[in-house]
């Protein structure tokens, strides 16, 4: 790993490898068997030979994800490629780049002649260059004054910018949810970049008054962008984006609903992959096509009563953010124990449809939609938003156990842990609480995570 990487080195590497993956998945069965036969080379751990391909192969299922889903993933990879390449070209072409913080959504920016860019992109794609890249970017931010207790997602954003791995923003959009890190750290990022920042203020409750309040923020965002980008928003373009988003959300919601049955016809890695697509480029036609193909594959299994695992032995509810750094853990659990994650905190889609009949209805419904996005949905108000969804998930998905990913930066997650433990005790649901970081392996390594899960399953008689 280079201590001083070339400008945009990790984004460029990610785009190049995604292009290779895009070509290989044109022949999904060939890609499947290629990954399956070479599994011994990369499944056990990262080394100097596989460090630049391991994470990518594991994210594509590591020879366990069925080839019919790899065909769908191909469209998602095209979305990633276009987004990264457009971001790399934007500053030289004169097209303004607008950073849109994760847990928000970029529809409004997409309706301008501007390039929406998720500054947390290298949280995930940095792993394509090796597991030590995200911690290196995080450490850069910490060394230059960002608090160690901040969420690693925001620290990685700062470190990537400091090391010239992210494009210069013309404007930044941030939010007040799901955690205090957002509010605090993005003030530092605003100073660091010199870009004007728009801060969403999420309401506490989830009722019509709250949606109306948030709608005002959406209108204010439009005014902010028109002023700072020196252009008017294209309402026809916004309608196209939202039409695609409505289809995308429908397909993913249906997949999540079908995962209630036993055996589950889908793995949670599928909605999680789709979640990354929506984070980077919601409304992209390739992303919508990916969601459609995923839906058709899962619906076919659902109708035939076929599970995604060879034999479903354990149904797992995964609470708090999934391990972005170790995305493969879900497929590892299926392959090793027949343990299927049937619902999680981020991949589950509950966003309502948006009425595109007028400008007013689009903005009002987008405000409502944004408050139902992952983490925003659970973490913008009282703790009951978390516990009520948890109880409903237990009732609807019939889990055998719960695994809590105790992300170091999620103060709201740790703050609710006592209430969650009491709830699970009353339900008699075995649970594992892990102390780790979803992006920074310095807190807990991949081997640590796998050992804790293995010991948990064994001690509760699941295996």
C-alpha positions in Angstrom: 0.0 0.0 0.0 1.3 3.5 -0.9 1.4 6.0 1.9 1.0 8.8 -0.7 -1.2 7.4 -3.5 -1.5 9.1 -6.8 -4.5 11.4 -7.2 -7.7 9.3 -7.6 -5.7 6.1 -7.6 -8.3 4.1 -5.7 -11.2 5.4 -7.7 -9.4 4.6 -10.9 -8.5 1.1 -9.8 -12.1 0.5 -8.8 -13.5 1.6 -12.1 -11.0 -0.6 -14.0 -11.7 -3.7 -12.0 -15.5 -3.1 -12.3 -15.1 -3.0 -16.0 -13.4 -6.4 -15.9 -16.2 -7.7 -13.7 -18.8 -6.2 -16.1 -17.2 -8.1 -19.0 -16.9 -11.4 -17.1 -20.5 -11.3 -15.9 -21.7 -11.1 -19.5 -21.1 -14.9 -19.2 -22.5 -15.4 -15.7 -22.0 -19.2 -15.6 -18.4 -18.8 -16.7 -17.9 -16.1 -14.0 -19.6 -18.4 -11.4 -17.5 -21.4 -12.1 -14.3 -19.3 -12.4 -14.9 -17.9 -8.9 -15.9 -21.3 -7.5 -12.9 -23.2 -8.8 -10.5 -20.5 -7.6 -12.1 -20.2 -4.1 -9.1 -21.6 -2.2 -7.0 -18.8 -3.6 -9.1 -16.0 -1.9 -11.7 -17.2 0.5 -9.5 -18.0 3.5 -7.9 -14.5 3.8 -6.1 -11.7 2.1 -2.5 -11.9 1.0 -0.1 -10.0 -1.3 -1.2 -12.1 -4.2 -5.0 -11.7 -3.9 -5.3 -8.3 -2.2 -6.4 -6.4 -5.3 -9.1 -8.9 -6.3 -10.3 -10.7 -3.1 -12.9 -8.2 -1.9 -14.4 -7.9 -5.4 -14.7 -11.6 -5.9 -16.3 -12.0 -2.4 -18.8 -9.3 -3.0 -19.9 -11.1 -6.1 -20.6 -14.1 -4.0 -17.3 -15.9 -4.2 -18.6 -18.7 -6.3 -21.6 -19.2 -4.0 -24.0 -16.6 -5.4 -26.1 -18.3 -8.2 -25.1 -17.3 -11.8 -28.6 -16.0 -12.5 -28.0 -13.2 -9.9 -24.6 -12.4 -11.3 -26.4 -11.4 -14.5 -28.3 -8.8 -12.5 -25.2 -7.7 -10.7 -23.7 -6.8 -14.1 -26.1 -3.9 -14.5 -25.3 -2.7 -11.0 -21.6 -2.7 -11.9 -22.4 -0.6 -15.0 -24.0 1.9 -12.7 -20.9 2.0 -10.5 -18.6 2.3 -13.5 -20.5 5.2 -15.0 -20.8 7.0 -11.6 -17.1 6.8 -10.8 -15.9 7.6 -14.4 -18.2 10.6 -14.5 -16.9 11.8 -11.2 -13.3 11.5 -12.4 -14.1 13.5 -15.5 -16.3 16.1 -13.9 -13.6 18.5 -12.6 -11.7 18.6 -15.9 -14.9 18.9 -18.0 -16.3 21.8 -16.0 -19.3 19.9 -14.8 -19.9 20.7 -11.1 -19.6 17.8 -8.6 -22.1 17.8 -5.7 -21.3 15.6 -2.7 -24.4 13.8 -1.4 -23.7 12.2 2.0 -24.6 8.6 2.5 -28.1 7.9 4.0 -29.4 10.7 1.8 -30.5 10.4 -1.8 -29.4 12.2 -5.0 -32.5 12.6 -7.1 -32.6 16.4 -6.9 -28.9 16.7 -7.8 -29.5 14.4 -10.8 -32.1 16.8 -12.1 -29.4 19.4 -12.6 -26.5 19.4 -15.1 -24.3 18.3 -12.3 -22.6 15.1 -11.1 -23.9 13.6 -7.8 -21.0 11.9 -5.9 -21.2 9.9 -2.7 -18.1 11.0 -0.8 -18.3 7.8 1.2 -17.7 5.8 -2.0 -14.3 4.5 -0.9 -15.8 3.0 2.3 -16.6 0.1 0.0 -14.6 0.5 -3.2 -11.4 1.2 -1.3 -11.4 -2.4 -0.3 -10.8 -3.3 -4.0 -7.3 -2.0 -3.5 -6.8 -4.1 -0.3 -8.3 -4.3 3.2 -5.7 -1.8 4.5 -6.9 1.1 2.3 -10.0 2.2 4.2 -8.1 2.2 7.6 -5.3 4.1 6.0 -7.7 6.8 4.8 -9.4 6.9 8.2 -6.0 7.2 10.0 -5.1 10.1 7.7 -8.2 12.0 9.0 -7.5 11.1 12.6 -3.9 12.3 12.3 -5.1 15.6 11.0 -7.6 16.3 13.8 -10.8 14.3 13.2 -12.0 12.8 16.4 -11.4 9.1 16.8 -14.9 8.6 18.1 -16.5 9.9 14.9 -18.1 7.3 12.6 -15.5 5.8 10.4 -17.6 6.6 7.3 -17.2 10.3 7.7 -13.5 10.0 8.7 -12.9 8.0 5.5 -14.6 10.8 3.5 -12.2 13.3 5.1 -9.1 11.2 4.6 -10.0 10.4 1.0 -10.3 14.1 0.2 -7.0 14.9 2.1 -5.2 12.3 0.0 -6.8 13.6 -3.3 -8.8 10.5 -3.8 -12.2 12.3 -4.2 -13.1 15.1 -6.6 -13.5 18.7 -5.5 -17.1 19.5 -4.6 -18.9 22.6 -5.9 -21.5 22.0 -3.2 -22.2 19.5 -0.4 -25.5 18.1 0.9 -25.5 16.7 4.5 -28.0 15.7 7.1 -28.8 15.7 10.7 -29.5 12.0 10.9 -28.7 9.2 11.7 -26.0 10.4 14.2 -24.3 13.4 15.8 -21.1 12.6 13.7 -22.9 13.9 10.6 -23.7 17.3 12.1 -20.2 17.7 13.7 -17.9 16.2 11.2 -19.4 17.8 8.1 -18.7 21.2 9.6 -15.1 20.3 9.5 -15.5 18.9 5.9 -17.1 22.1 4.8 -14.0 24.0 6.2 -11.7 21.5 4.6 -13.2 21.7 1.1 -14.4 25.3 1.1 -17.6 24.2 -0.5 -21.1 25.6 0.5 -23.1 23.0 2.5 -26.8 22.4 2.6 -27.9 20.7 5.9 -31.1 18.7 6.0 -32.9 19.0 9.3 -34.8 15.7 9.9 -38.0 16.1 12.0 -38.4 14.1 15.2 -41.7 12.4 14.4 -43.1 10.6 11.4 -46.5 12.2 10.7 -47.9 14.6 8.1 -46.6 17.7 9.9 -43.2 16.1 9.8 -43.4 15.3 6.1 -44.5 18.9 5.4 -41.6 20.2 7.4 -39.1 18.1 5.5 -40.7 19.1 2.3 -39.7 22.7 3.0 -36.1 21.4 3.2 -36.5 19.8 -0.2 -37.6 23.1 -1.7 -34.8 24.9 0.1 -32.4 22.4 -1.4 -33.6 23.2 -4.9 -33.0 26.9 -4.2 -29.6 26.2 -2.7 -28.5 24.3 -5.8 -29.9 26.7 -8.3 -28.0 29.5 -6.6 -24.7 27.7 -6.2 -24.7 25.8 -9.5 -26.1 28.9 -11.4 -28.7 26.9 -13.3 -32.3 25.9 -13.0 -33.5 22.4 -12.2 -34.9 20.2 -15.0 -38.3 19.0 -13.8 -38.7 16.5 -16.7 -35.3 15.0 -15.8 -36.4 14.7 -12.2 -39.6 12.9 -13.3 -37.5 10.4 -15.3 -35.3 9.7 -12.3 -38.2 9.3 -9.9 -40.1 7.0 -12.3 -37.0 4.7 -12.3 -36.7 5.0 -8.5 -40.3 4.0 -8.0 -39.7 0.8 -10.1 -36.4 0.2 -8.2 -38.1 0.5 -4.8 -41.0 -1.7 -5.9 -38.7 -4.6 -7.0 -36.5 -4.4 -3.9 -39.5 -4.1 -1.5 -41.0 -7.2 -3.1 -37.7 -9.1 -2.7 -37.6 -8.2 1.0 -41.2 -9.3 1.5 -40.6 -12.7 -0.2 -37.7 -13.3 2.2 -40.3 -13.8 5.0 -40.9 -17.4 3.8 -38.8 -20.4 4.8 -36.6 -21.3 3.1 -35.7 -17.7 2.1 -35.5 -17.3 -1.7 -32.9 -14.6 -1.5 -29.8 -13.7 0.4 -29.5 -10.3 2.1 -26.4 -9.6 0.1 -28.7 -8.9 -2.9 -30.6 -6.0 -1.3 -27.4 -4.7 0.2 -25.7 -4.6 -3.3 -28.8 -2.8 -4.5 -28.5 -0.4 -1.5 -25.0 0.6 -2.7 -26.5 1.2 -6.2 -29.1 3.6 -4.8 -26.5 5.4 -2.7 -24.4 6.1 -5.7 -26.9 6.6 -8.5 -30.6 6.2 -7.7 -32.7 6.6 -10.9 -30.0 5.2 -13.2 -31.8 2.9 -15.7 -29.1 0.3 -15.3 -29.7 0.2 -11.5 -33.5 -0.2 -12.2 -32.8 -3.0 -14.6 -30.6 -4.7 -12.1 -33.4 -4.6 -9.5 -35.9 -6.0 -12.0 -33.7 -9.0 -12.8 -33.0 -9.6 -9.1 -36.8 -9.5 -8.5 -37.5 -12.1 -11.3 -34.8 -14.5 -10.0 -36.1 -14.3 -6.4 -39.8 -14.5 -7.5 -39.0 -17.7 -9.5 -37.4 -19.3 -6.4 -40.3 -18.1 -4.2 -42.9 -19.7 -6.5 -41.0 -23.0 -6.6 -40.3 -23.0 -2.8 -36.5 -23.0 -3.4 -34.2 -21.4 -0.8 -31.1 -19.5 -1.7 -29.0 -21.7 0.6 -28.6 -25.4 -0.1 -30.2 -26.1 3.3 -31.6 -23.3 5.5 -30.7 -24.3 9.0 -30.7 -20.9 10.8 -32.7 -17.7 10.1 -30.8 -14.6 11.2 -32.0 -11.1 11.9 -29.0 -8.7 11.5 -29.4 -5.5 13.5 -27.5 -2.3 13.2 -25.4 -1.6 10.0 -24.1 -4.7 8.1 -20.4 -5.2 7.8 -19.6 -3.2 4.7 -15.9 -4.1 5.2 -16.8 -7.8 5.4 -19.8 -8.0 3.0 -19.0 -11.6 2.2 -19.8 -12.7 5.8 -23.4 -13.2 4.8 -22.5 -15.7 2.0 -19.9 -17.3 4.3 -22.6 -17.9 6.9 -24.8 -19.5 4.3 -22.1 -21.7 2.9 -20.6 -22.7 6.3 -23.7 -23.1 8.5 -26.8 -22.8 6.3 -27.4 -19.5 8.2 -29.4 -17.0 6.0 -29.8 -13.4 7.0 -33.5 -12.8 6.2 -33.6 -9.1 7.2 -31.1 -6.4 8.1 -31.0 -2.8 9.1 -30.0 -1.3 5.8 -30.9 -3.6 2.9 -34.6 -3.8 3.8 -36.6 -1.4 1.5 -39.7 0.3 2.8 -39.6 3.6 0.8 -43.1 4.6 -0.4 -43.9 5.3 -4.0 -43.6 8.9 -5.3 -46.5 10.6 -7.1 -45.0 12.2 -10.2 -48.2 13.9 -11.4 -47.0 17.4 -10.5 -43.9 19.2 -9.1 -45.7 19.6 -5.8 -46.5 15.9 -5.3 -43.0 14.9 -6.4 -41.3 17.0 -3.8 -43.8 16.2 -1.0 -43.5 12.5 -1.6 -39.7 12.6 -2.0 -39.5 14.2 1.4 -41.6 11.3 2.8 -39.6 8.8 0.8 -36.3 10.1 2.3 -37.5 9.7 5.8 -38.1 6.0 5.1 -34.6 5.3 3.7 -32.4 2.9 5.6 -31.1 4.3 8.9 -33.0 7.5 8.4 -36.2 5.4 8.9 -35.0 4.0 12.3 -32.8 6.8 13.6 -34.3 10.2 13.1 -36.6 10.2 16.1 -37.5 8.3 19.3 -36.0 4.9 20.2 -39.4 3.4 19.5 -38.7 3.7 15.8 -35.9 1.2 16.3 -37.6 -1.1 18.7 -41.0 -1.2 16.9 -39.3 -2.2 13.6 -37.3 -4.8 15.5 -40.4 -6.3 17.0 -42.2 -6.3 13.7 -39.3 -8.0 12.1 -39.3 -10.8 14.7 -43.0 -11.4 14.1 -42.8 -11.3 10.3 -39.5 -13.0 9.5 -39.4 -15.8 12.1 -35.7 -15.5 13.0 -33.9 -18.1 15.1 -31.5 -15.5 16.4 -30.2 -11.9 16.2 -26.7 -10.6 15.5 -26.0 -7.0 16.5 -23.2 -5.4 14.6 -21.9 -2.9 17.3 -20.4 -0.3 14.9 -18.0 1.8 16.9 -19.4 5.1 15.5 -23.1 4.3 16.1 -23.7 6.0 19.4 -27.5 5.8 18.9 -27.1 2.0 18.4 -25.1 1.5 21.5 -27.4 3.9 23.4 -30.4 1.6 22.7 -28.6 -1.6 23.4 -30.1 -2.1 26.9 -33.6 -1.7 25.6 -32.9 -4.1 22.7 -31.5 -6.7 25.1 -34.6 -6.5 27.3 -36.8 -6.9 24.3 -34.9 -9.9 23.0 -34.9 -11.5 26.5 -38.7 -11.3 26.6 -38.9 -12.8 23.2 -36.5 -15.6 24.1 -34.4 -14.9 21.0 -30.7 -15.8 21.3 -28.5 -12.8 20.4 -24.8 -12.0 19.6 -23.6 -8.5 20.3 -20.3 -7.7 18.5 -18.0 -4.8 19.3 -16.4 -3.8 15.9 -16.4 -1.3 13.1 -18.1 -1.9 9.8 -15.3 -0.3 7.8 -12.1 -0.3 10.0 -10.6 -3.7 10.6 -8.3 -2.3 13.4 -11.3 -2.7 15.8 -12.0 -6.4 14.9 -10.6 -8.4 12.0 -12.4 -10.7 9.6 -11.2 -13.7 11.6 -12.5 -12.1 14.8 -16.0 -11.7 13.3 -16.1 -15.2 11.9 -14.9 -16.7 15.2 -17.5 -14.8 17.3 -20.3 -16.0 14.9 -19.1 -19.6 14.9 -18.9 -19.7 18.7 -22.4 -18.1 19.0 -24.0 -20.7 16.7 -22.2 -23.6 18.5 -23.0 -22.4 22.0 -26.7 -22.1 21.1 -26.9 -25.5 19.5 -27.5 -24.3 16.0 -24.6 -26.3 14.6 
